[in-house]
Amino acid sequence: MGAVYNRLSRNSDPDAMSSFFRFTLAALAAALLASCATVDKPIPLPVGRWELTTSSFIDGGRMPGLPRATLQFGNGRISAFSGCNTGNGSVESVDGRLAVSPLAATRRACPEPLGAFEGRYFKLLGSKPYFRVEGDQLILSAGDDSARFRRAPAAPEKN
């Protein structure tokens, strides 16, 4: 670029120099705008309580006679209830994925098929699933597993 500038300044053609500087300024402005356009905003974590409606590892989202599996998000924390045990940990949004710390979970013996469901449910949460919120629906997916939740009312306060 310096050689072009030297050649233009030696010829001292004001129109050519003006065109060169306008072109250079336009190119710099375009590069600056392009770099700003590629900055992604972090995807905010879902907030509140969510009930499982469907998943790749259980039909209908629940087993008859048992409460629905749930997720609750708030203040960088997650609480996951499988229908048998509850796991709690920290959570953050990283590039459209849920990054969940290892869950500290209760250790009730769950009857089958609930035990197998719980293993896959907690495994999905620990596998950094992609997530997205569509209206009142929360969708998690990782590999062949996926789960869909609906927004639920807040859990009742325990005394």
N, CA and C atoms as a LAMMPS dump frame, in Angstrom:
ITEM: TIMESTEP
0
ITEM: NUMBER OF ATOMS
477
ITEM: BOX BOUNDS ff ff ff
-5.0000000000000000e+02 5.0000000000000000e+02
-5.0000000000000000e+02 5.0000000000000000e+02
-5.0000000000000000e+02 5.0000000000000000e+02
ITEM: ATOMS id mol type element x y z
1 1 1 N 0.827 -1.164 0
2 1 2 C 0 0 0
3 1 3 C 0.884 1.244 0
4 2 1 N 2.05 1.172 0.67
5 2 2 C 2.955 2.309 0.694
6 2 3 C 3.444 2.667 -0.692
7 3 1 N 3.693 1.637 -1.549
8 3 2 C 4.16 1.898 -2.916
9 3 3 C 3.092 2.643 -3.703
10 4 1 N 1.833 2.274 -3.514
11 4 2 C 0.744 2.951 -4.219
12 4 3 C 0.674 4.403 -3.753
13 5 1 N 0.791 4.633 -2.429
14 5 2 C 0.744 5.989 -1.904
15 5 3 C 1.89 6.826 -2.462
16 6 1 N 3.112 6.24 -2.491
17 6 2 C 4.266 6.978 -3.026
18 6 3 C 4.046 7.341 -4.494
19 7 1 N 3.529 6.401 -5.267
20 7 2 C 3.291 6.668 -6.68
21 7 3 C 2.243 7.762 -6.841
22 8 1 N 1.18 7.727 -6.027
23 8 2 C 0.137 8.746 -6.117
24 8 3 C 0.657 10.113 -5.696
25 9 1 N 1.466 10.154 -4.62
26 9 2 C 1.95 11.455 -4.152
27 9 3 C 2.964 12.064 -5.117
28 10 1 N 3.76 11.198 -5.815
29 10 2 C 4.701 11.74 -6.787
30 10 3 C 3.972 12.362 -7.969
31 11 1 N 2.906 11.715 -8.385
32 11 2 C 2.143 12.247 -9.512
33 11 3 C 1.322 13.461 -9.084
34 12 1 N 1.107 13.59 -7.796
35 12 2 C 0.359 14.678 -7.173
36 12 3 C -0.958 14.988 -7.888
37 13 1 N -1.663 13.936 -8.267
38 13 2 C -2.992 14.083 -8.853
39 13 3 C -3.98 14.062 -7.68
40 14 1 N -4.556 15.194 -7.323
41 14 2 C -5.427 15.255 -6.149
42 14 3 C -6.64 14.335 -6.275
43 15 1 N -7.203 14.168 -7.456
44 15 2 C -8.364 13.297 -7.627
45 15 3 C -7.988 11.844 -7.389
46 16 1 N -6.823 11.419 -7.882
47 16 2 C -6.376 10.046 -7.676
48 16 3 C -6.109 9.792 -6.204
49 17 1 N -5.458 10.731 -5.503
50 17 2 C -5.191 10.563 -4.08
51 17 3 C -6.491 10.536 -3.295
52 18 1 N -7.424 11.392 -3.639
53 18 2 C -8.705 11.43 -2.955
54 18 3 C -9.444 10.107 -3.141
55 19 1 N -9.443 9.556 -4.351
56 19 2 C -10.096 8.27 -4.612
57 19 3 C -9.427 7.161 -3.816
58 20 1 N -8.092 7.174 -3.757
59 20 2 C -7.344 6.161 -3.023
60 20 3 C -7.726 6.2 -1.54
61 21 1 N -7.763 7.395 -0.953
62 21 2 C -8.083 7.51 0.466
63 21 3 C -9.539 7.145 0.742
64 22 1 N -10.456 7.498 -0.154
65 22 2 C -11.857 7.1 0.03
66 22 3 C -11.989 5.585 -0.019
67 23 1 N -11.29 4.93 -0.966
68 23 2 C -11.327 3.48 -1.077
69 23 3 C -10.76 2.834 0.189
70 24 1 N -9.635 3.357 0.661
71 24 2 C -9.006 2.806 1.864
72 24 3 C -9.911 2.981 3.074
73 25 1 N -10.505 4.142 3.227
74 25 2 C -11.413 4.403 4.34
75 25 3 C -12.634 3.48 4.272
76 26 1 N -13.187 3.292 3.079
77 26 2 C -14.342 2.404 2.916
78 26 3 C -13.969 0.967 3.268
79 27 1 N -12.789 0.518 2.846
80 27 2 C -12.343 -0.845 3.151
81 27 3 C -12.153 -1.035 4.651
82 28 1 N -11.573 -0.051 5.317
83 28 2 C -11.386 -0.138 6.768
84 28 3 C -12.725 -0.145 7.502
85 29 1 N -13.653 0.681 7.056
86 29 2 C -14.979 0.721 7.684
87 29 3 C -15.694 -0.62 7.504
88 30 1 N -15.602 -1.22 6.325
89 30 2 C -16.238 -2.517 6.072
90 30 3 C -15.624 -3.598 6.961
91 31 1 N -14.298 -3.591 7.109
92 31 2 C -13.627 -4.565 7.962
93 31 3 C -14.048 -4.395 9.416
94 32 1 N -14.172 -3.168 9.87
95 32 2 C -14.588 -2.898 11.239
96 32 3 C -16.015 -3.373 11.478
97 33 1 N -16.912 -3.088 10.555
98 33 2 C -18.295 -3.54 10.69
99 33 3 C -18.391 -5.055 10.671
100 34 1 N -17.624 -5.709 9.811
101 34 2 C -17.646 -7.171 9.749
102 34 3 C -17.171 -7.782 11.052
103 35 1 N -16.157 -7.197 11.661
104 35 2 C -15.665 -7.752 12.931
105 35 3 C -16.693 -7.564 14.033
106 36 1 N -17.46 -6.5 14.012
107 36 2 C -18.502 -6.29 15.014
108 36 3 C -19.653 -7.261 14.807
109 37 1 N -19.97 -7.584 13.581
110 37 2 C -21.096 -8.461 13.281
111 37 3 C -20.847 -9.887 13.718
112 38 1 N -19.594 -10.297 13.874
113 38 2 C -19.315 -11.684 14.24
114 38 3 C -19.271 -11.907 15.741
115 39 1 N -19.461 -10.882 16.549
116 39 2 C -19.477 -11.043 17.996
117 39 3 C -20.852 -11.561 18.4
118 40 1 N -20.883 -12.762 18.971
119 40 2 C -22.143 -13.365 19.394
120 40 3 C -22.466 -12.976 20.827
121 41 1 N -23.744 -12.723 21.077
122 41 2 C -24.185 -12.49 22.438
123 41 3 C -24.358 -13.851 23.098
124 42 1 N -23.998 -13.973 24.376
125 42 2 C -24.231 -15.254 25.045
126 42 3 C -25.727 -15.536 25.126
127 43 1 N -26.086 -16.786 25.03
128 43 2 C -27.488 -17.188 25.128
129 43 3 C -27.831 -17.281 26.611
130 44 1 N -28.846 -16.548 27.071
131 44 2 C -29.176 -16.595 28.49
132 44 3 C -29.742 -17.955 28.891
133 45 1 N -29.466 -18.339 30.118
134 45 2 C -30.009 -19.585 30.653
135 45 3 C -31.524 -19.489 30.77
136 46 1 N -32.204 -20.619 30.628
137 46 2 C -33.638 -20.595 30.924
138 46 3 C -33.817 -20.267 32.408
139 47 1 N -34.944 -19.712 32.751
140 47 2 C -35.223 -19.349 34.132
141 47 3 C -36.513 -20.027 34.547
142 48 1 N -36.598 -20.414 35.806
143 48 2 C -37.837 -20.966 36.334
144 48 3 C -37.867 -22.478 36.343
145 49 1 N -39.078 -22.995 36.456
146 49 2 C -39.316 -24.428 36.6
147 49 3 C -39.891 -24.979 35.295
148 50 1 N -39.417 -26.178 34.905
149 50 2 C -39.813 -26.814 33.649
150 50 3 C -40.17 -28.269 33.903
151 51 1 N -41.252 -28.76 33.262
152 51 2 C -41.686 -30.152 33.379
153 51 3 C -41.414 -30.891 32.082
154 52 1 N -40.893 -32.104 32.193
155 52 2 C -40.616 -32.921 31.023
156 52 3 C -41.93 -33.314 30.352
157 53 1 N -42.012 -33.118 29.039
158 53 2 C -43.202 -33.54 28.291
159 53 3 C -42.89 -34.727 27.39
160 54 1 N -41.733 -34.723 26.739
161 54 2 C -41.319 -35.861 25.91
162 54 3 C -39.796 -35.969 25.944
163 55 1 N -39.324 -37.168 25.673
164 55 2 C -37.881 -37.366 25.558
165 55 3 C -37.62 -38.562 24.665
166 56 1 N -36.385 -38.685 24.228
167 56 2 C -36.014 -39.817 23.382
168 56 3 C -35.903 -41.095 24.198
169 57 1 N -35.93 -40.991 25.535
170 57 2 C -35.756 -42.192 26.356
171 57 3 C -36.963 -42.564 27.19
172 58 1 N -38.101 -41.902 26.976
173 58 2 C -39.367 -42.326 27.58
174 58 3 C -40.515 -41.719 26.77
175 59 1 N -41.521 -42.516 26.507
176 59 2 C -42.687 -42.019 25.779
177 59 3 C -43.575 -41.222 26.723
178 60 1 N -44.119 -40.137 26.233
179 60 2 C -45.09 -39.37 26.996
180 60 3 C -44.52 -38.509 28.101
181 61 1 N -43.22 -38.556 28.36
182 61 2 C -42.625 -37.671 29.34
183 61 3 C -42.78 -38.088 30.787
184 62 1 N -43.529 -39.141 31.036
185 62 2 C -43.681 -39.574 32.432
186 62 3 C -44.059 -41.037 32.483
187 63 1 N -43.844 -41.6 33.636
188 63 2 C -44.265 -42.975 33.878
189 63 3 C -45.543 -42.918 34.702
190 64 1 N -46.52 -43.733 34.347
191 64 2 C -47.799 -43.693 35.071
192 64 3 C -47.601 -43.847 36.584
193 65 1 N -48.328 -43.029 37.336
194 65 2 C -48.286 -43.108 38.788
195 65 3 C -47.133 -42.359 39.437
196 66 1 N -46.274 -41.736 38.627
197 66 2 C -45.127 -41.002 39.172
198 66 3 C -45.192 -39.542 38.747
199 67 1 N -44.641 -38.647 39.569
200 67 2 C -44.62 -37.241 39.153
201 67 3 C -43.692 -37.037 37.957
202 68 1 N -43.94 -35.991 37.204
203 68 2 C -43.101 -35.668 36.046
204 68 3 C -41.699 -35.272 36.475
205 69 1 N -40.732 -35.605 35.634
206 69 2 C -39.37 -35.126 35.83
207 69 3 C -39.379 -33.61 35.614
208 70 1 N -38.554 -32.899 36.373
209 70 2 C -38.524 -31.443 36.276
210 70 3 C -37.095 -30.923 36.268
211 71 1 N -36.967 -29.696 35.792
212 71 2 C -35.739 -28.911 35.892
213 71 3 C -36.11 -27.572 36.487
214 72 1 N -35.24 -27.028 37.315
215 72 2 C -35.441 -25.681 37.833
216 72 3 C -34.114 -24.944 37.725
217 73 1 N -34.18 -23.713 37.168
218 73 2 C -33.007 -22.866 36.979
219 73 3 C -33.181 -21.576 37.767
220 74 1 N -32.091 -21.112 38.367
221 74 2 C -32.107 -19.821 39.038
222 74 3 C -30.761 -19.517 39.668
223 75 1 N -30.295 -18.288 39.5
224 75 2 C -29.056 -17.823 40.121
225 75 3 C -27.852 -18.721 39.824
226 76 1 N -27.738 -19.19 38.582
227 76 2 C -26.598 -20.018 38.202
228 76 3 C -26.641 -21.424 38.761
229 77 1 N -27.816 -21.867 39.223
230 77 2 C -27.985 -23.198 39.801
231 77 3 C -29.035 -23.964 39.016
232 78 1 N -28.935 -25.285 39.07
233 78 2 C -29.918 -26.164 38.451
234 78 3 C -30.332 -27.209 39.466
235 79 1 N -31.609 -27.55 39.45
236 79 2 C -32.14 -28.635 40.256
237 79 3 C -32.914 -29.538 39.302
238 80 1 N -32.565 -30.82 39.287
239 80 2 C -33.211 -31.771 38.385
240 80 3 C -33.858 -32.878 39.208
241 81 1 N -35.154 -33.084 39.023
242 81 2 C -35.892 -34.153 39.698
243 81 3 C -36.252 -35.191 38.655
244 82 1 N -35.915 -36.447 38.895
245 82 2 C -36.146 -37.514 37.919
246 82 3 C -37.485 -38.212 38.097
247 83 1 N -38.154 -37.961 39.207
248 83 2 C -39.326 -38.743 39.566
249 83 3 C -38.993 -39.632 40.746
250 84 1 N -37.702 -39.715 41.063
251 84 2 C -37.22 -40.52 42.182
252 84 3 C -36.198 -39.727 42.997
253 85 1 N -35.121 -39.304 42.362
254 85 2 C -34.048 -38.564 43.03
255 85 3 C -33.958 -37.145 42.497
256 86 1 N -33.329 -36.282 43.288
257 86 2 C -33.101 -34.895 42.906
258 86 3 C -31.601 -34.647 42.867
259 87 1 N -31.148 -34.002 41.795
260 87 2 C -29.753 -33.605 41.662
261 87 3 C -29.649 -32.093 41.595
262 88 1 N -28.635 -31.555 42.244
263 88 2 C -28.42 -30.104 42.268
264 88 3 C -26.985 -29.793 41.882
265 89 1 N -26.799 -28.678 41.173
266 89 2 C -25.458 -28.262 40.797
267 89 3 C -25.466 -26.861 40.227
268 90 1 N -24.304 -26.439 39.785
269 90 2 C -24.214 -25.131 39.137
270 90 3 C -24.382 -25.33 37.634
271 91 1 N -24.78 -24.257 36.954
272 91 2 C -25.025 -24.328 35.517
273 91 3 C -24.677 -22.984 34.894
274 92 1 N -24.157 -23.041 33.672
275 92 2 C -23.932 -21.825 32.903
276 92 3 C -24.176 -22.12 31.429
277 93 1 N -24.388 -21.066 30.684
278 93 2 C -24.594 -21.153 29.24
279 93 3 C -23.255 -20.92 28.562
280 94 1 N -22.82 -21.892 27.755
281 94 2 C -21.562 -21.785 27.028
282 94 3 C -21.814 -22.164 25.572
283 95 1 N -21.787 -21.177 24.688
284 95 2 C -21.975 -21.411 23.253
285 95 3 C -23.239 -22.205 22.936
286 96 1 N -24.356 -21.85 23.588
287 96 2 C -25.633 -22.506 23.316
288 96 3 C -25.784 -23.862 23.975
289 97 1 N -24.902 -24.182 24.898
290 97 2 C -24.968 -25.46 25.616
291 97 3 C -25.12 -25.202 27.106
292 98 1 N -25.743 -26.17 27.792
293 98 2 C -25.803 -26.125 29.244
294 98 3 C -24.547 -26.786 29.791
295 99 1 N -23.754 -26.047 30.522
296 99 2 C -22.584 -26.612 31.19
297 99 3 C -22.973 -26.81 32.647
298 100 1 N -23.303 -28.064 33
299 100 2 C -23.787 -28.409 34.335
300 100 3 C -22.648 -29.06 35.104
301 101 1 N -22.421 -28.586 36.332
302 101 2 C -21.408 -29.224 37.177
303 101 3 C -21.9 -30.632 37.529
304 102 1 N -21.014 -31.508 38.012
305 102 2 C -21.502 -32.812 38.476
306 102 3 C -22.602 -32.599 39.523
307 103 1 N -23.713 -33.3 39.337
308 103 2 C -24.862 -33.112 40.217
309 103 3 C -24.652 -33.834 41.547
310 104 1 N -24.951 -33.143 42.635
311 104 2 C -25.031 -33.776 43.95
312 104 3 C -26.46 -34.287 44.067
313 105 1 N -26.638 -35.602 44.114
314 105 2 C -27.98 -36.18 44.033
315 105 3 C -28.312 -37.023 45.256
316 106 1 N -29.61 -37.052 45.567
317 106 2 C -30.087 -37.985 46.584
318 106 3 C -29.861 -39.397 46.06
319 107 1 N -29.908 -40.402 46.929
320 107 2 C -29.535 -41.768 46.537
321 107 3 C -30.639 -42.796 46.828
322 108 1 N -31.881 -42.445 46.545
323 108 2 C -32.955 -43.429 46.722
324 108 3 C -32.796 -44.549 45.704
325 109 1 N -33.165 -45.741 46.084
326 109 2 C -33.183 -46.862 45.14
327 109 3 C -34.449 -46.726 44.299
328 110 1 N -34.282 -46.531 43.008
329 110 2 C -35.425 -46.307 42.12
330 110 3 C -35.809 -47.625 41.455
331 111 1 N -37.106 -47.979 41.462
332 111 2 C -37.531 -49.196 40.776
333 111 3 C -37.388 -49.038 39.262
334 112 1 N -37.23 -50.125 38.574
335 112 2 C -37.172 -50.083 37.108
336 112 3 C -38.583 -49.935 36.569
337 113 1 N -38.788 -49.257 35.504
338 113 2 C -37.81 -48.661 34.594
339 113 3 C -37.356 -47.255 34.989
340 114 1 N -37.804 -46.765 36.163
341 114 2 C -37.445 -45.418 36.59
342 114 3 C -35.934 -45.26 36.777
343 115 1 N -35.267 -46.302 37.293
344 115 2 C -33.819 -46.22 37.486
345 115 3 C -33.079 -45.997 36.17
346 116 1 N -33.485 -46.725 35.126
347 116 2 C -32.85 -46.568 33.809
348 116 3 C -33.145 -45.18 33.236
349 117 1 N -34.389 -44.719 33.392
350 117 2 C -34.746 -43.375 32.928
351 117 3 C -33.885 -42.338 33.622
352 118 1 N -33.767 -42.436 34.948
353 118 2 C -32.996 -41.455 35.701
354 118 3 C -31.541 -41.419 35.24
355 119 1 N -30.963 -42.582 34.996
356 119 2 C -29.582 -42.615 34.517
357 119 3 C -29.409 -41.855 33.212
358 120 1 N -30.319 -42.047 32.277
359 120 2 C -30.228 -41.341 30.985
360 120 3 C -30.54 -39.863 31.116
361 121 1 N -31.478 -39.528 31.989
362 121 2 C -31.853 -38.125 32.216
363 121 3 C -30.671 -37.348 32.801
364 122 1 N -30.08 -37.861 33.866
365 122 2 C -28.931 -37.185 34.472
366 122 3 C -27.723 -37.193 33.537
367 123 1 N -27.57 -38.26 32.749
368 123 2 C -26.469 -38.313 31.777
369 123 3 C -26.639 -37.213 30.718
370 124 1 N -27.869 -37.007 30.231
371 124 2 C -28.136 -35.939 29.261
372 124 3 C -27.723 -34.595 29.841
373 125 1 N -28.084 -34.327 31.085
374 125 2 C -27.746 -33.041 31.701
375 125 3 C -26.234 -32.866 31.837
376 126 1 N -25.519 -33.947 32.092
377 126 2 C -24.078 -33.869 32.26
378 126 3 C -23.287 -33.862 30.971
379 127 1 N -23.968 -34.043 29.829
380 127 2 C -23.271 -34.154 28.541
381 127 3 C -23.186 -32.826 27.779
382 128 1 N -23.374 -31.713 28.476
383 128 2 C -23.362 -30.376 27.864
384 128 3 C -24.322 -30.296 26.68
385 129 1 N -25.617 -30.548 26.943
386 129 2 C -26.575 -30.536 25.833
387 129 3 C -26.778 -29.14 25.259
388 130 1 N -27.054 -29.1 23.957
389 130 2 C -27.508 -27.859 23.349
390 130 3 C -28.885 -27.557 23.921
391 131 1 N -29.212 -26.275 24.049
392 131 2 C -30.539 -25.921 24.544
393 131 3 C -31.072 -24.733 23.763
394 132 1 N -32.395 -24.685 23.71
395 132 2 C -33.063 -23.522 23.136
396 132 3 C -34.449 -23.418 23.762
397 133 1 N -34.927 -22.202 23.863
398 133 2 C -36.255 -21.942 24.39
399 133 3 C -37.1 -21.434 23.238
400 134 1 N -38.238 -22.068 23.022
401 134 2 C -39.204 -21.672 21.99
402 134 3 C -40.524 -21.42 22.689
403 135 1 N -40.799 -20.168 23.005
404 135 2 C -42.026 -19.832 23.732
405 135 3 C -41.968 -20.437 25.125
406 136 1 N -42.926 -21.312 25.432
407 136 2 C -42.962 -21.973 26.737
408 136 3 C -42.345 -23.368 26.685
409 137 1 N -41.541 -23.632 25.676
410 137 2 C -40.893 -24.943 25.524
411 137 3 C -39.384 -24.794 25.668
412 138 1 N -38.76 -25.729 26.376
413 138 2 C -37.313 -25.828 26.502
414 138 3 C -36.903 -27.144 25.875
415 139 1 N -35.969 -27.103 24.94
416 139 2 C -35.511 -28.307 24.251
417 139 3 C -34.03 -28.506 24.545
418 140 1 N -33.676 -29.714 24.993
419 140 2 C -32.292 -30.103 25.222
420 140 3 C -31.942 -31.218 24.25
421 141 1 N -30.721 -31.207 23.704
422 141 2 C -30.305 -32.295 22.818
423 141 3 C -28.8 -32.484 22.892
424 142 1 N -28.412 -33.76 22.897
425 142 2 C -27.001 -34.144 22.885
426 142 3 C -26.918 -35.536 22.262
427 143 1 N -26.214 -35.634 21.136
428 143 2 C -26.11 -36.937 20.463
429 143 3 C -27.485 -37.439 20.063
430 144 1 N -27.8 -38.671 20.435
431 144 2 C -29.093 -39.27 20.093
432 144 3 C -30.188 -38.959 21.108
433 145 1 N -29.836 -38.331 22.211
434 145 2 C -30.824 -38.058 23.251
435 145 3 C -31.339 -36.629 23.167
436 146 1 N -32.621 -36.488 23.453
437 146 2 C -33.238 -35.162 23.496
438 146 3 C -34.367 -35.19 24.512
439 147 1 N -34.721 -34.011 24.993
440 147 2 C -35.825 -33.888 25.942
441 147 3 C -36.497 -32.545 25.714
442 148 1 N -37.806 -32.551 25.842
443 148 2 C -38.604 -31.338 25.676
444 148 3 C -39.372 -31.109 26.975
445 149 1 N -39.327 -29.861 27.435
446 149 2 C -39.976 -29.463 28.675
447 149 3 C -40.947 -28.333 28.392
448 150 1 N -41.946 -28.182 29.256
449 150 2 C -42.831 -27.024 29.19
450 150 3 C -42.66 -26.231 30.48
451 151 1 N -42.841 -24.929 30.348
452 151 2 C -42.736 -24.06 31.522
453 151 3 C -43.81 -24.481 32.522
454 152 1 N -43.438 -24.538 33.796
455 152 2 C -44.358 -24.992 34.839
456 152 3 C -44.461 -23.929 35.911
457 153 1 N -45.528 -23.965 36.701
458 153 2 C -45.616 -23.034 37.812
459 153 3 C -44.492 -23.308 38.814
460 154 1 N -44.128 -22.312 39.574
461 154 2 C -43.073 -22.489 40.581
462 154 3 C -43.479 -23.571 41.56
463 155 1 N -42.48 -24.297 42.058
464 155 2 C -42.74 -25.354 43.045
465 155 3 C -43.234 -24.717 44.334
466 156 1 N -44.134 -25.398 45.038
467 156 2 C -44.599 -24.832 46.314
468 156 3 C -43.455 -24.754 47.32
469 157 1 N -43.493 -23.745 48.176
470 157 2 C -42.477 -23.567 49.209
471 157 3 C -42.609 -24.67 50.253
472 158 1 N -41.462 -25.195 50.691
473 158 2 C -41.449 -26.207 51.762
474 158 3 C -41.308 -25.496 53.096
475 159 1 N -42.051 -25.972 54.091
476 159 2 C -41.965 -25.371 55.432
477 159 3 C -40.903 -26.026 56.25
